Amino acid sequence: MTVRALVFDVFGTLVDWRSGVAREAARLLAPYAPALDAGAFADTWRGRYNPSMETVRSGARPFVDLDTLQAESLPDVLAQFGIAGVPEDVRRELVQAWHRLDAWPEVPDAMRRLRERHLLAPNSNGHVRLMADLARRNGFVFDAILGAGYSRDYKPKPALYRDAVAAFGFAPAETLMVAAHSNDLAAAASHGLSTAHIARPHEHGPAGGETAPSVPVTYAARDLADLADQLGC
């Protein structure tokens, strides 16, 4: 079946979260932790990502956006690194680091190519303002903003995939979930979406990233430009 819409994971797939968060942490925390291992700080903060979202996914609390969850997890991360005395305004700016991430090099041009023939939207755990800020920073043009803010839940809950299909009104197989994470693609496929894996071997810095999917996918691509080639864009 012809693919008519692409919906994207964003953190790790379209943007390099680790480098961006490390850059901002090094800058903002320099007065309080001049010897900070900023990459390790970014990794540790990202490690709180899924446990914090699970409080919403499990129904233990109502939906709150990713900025709220990141702000709630930040004090423990600072404490883990022995960083004290960080004022509230600096903590707020640190949360905004997630709004100032840069795209992987090939992504902006590949997105322009893909948009010539397909509808595009994020299907991310980031909320609307976060997706809008990343889009404006990196020159992405989306036809809608789907994902957590739209579905009021977090992946891999079914609503995010079902709502992504319903939003554009195409058949599930005509909607392509694009991600660098096999678990996201497995969840999408379970709801009938087509799937595309993007290799991001440097997503986690020294810890690497997925170089190939660990689940069956419709497309496996070296990067987003390769996916655009495979789709004839």
Secondary structure, 3 states (H helix, E strand, C coil): CCCCEEEECCECCCECHHHHHHHHHHHHHCCCCCCCCHHHHHHHHHHCHHHHHHHHHCCCCCCCCHHHHHHHHHHHHHHHCCCCCCCHHHHHHHHHHHHCCCECCCHHHHHHHHHCCCEEEEEECCCHHHHHHHHHHHCCCCCCCEEHHHHCCCCCCHHHHHHHHHHHCCCHHHEEEEECCHHHHHHHHHCCCEEEEECCCCCCHHHCCCCCCCCCCCEEECCHHHHHHHCCC
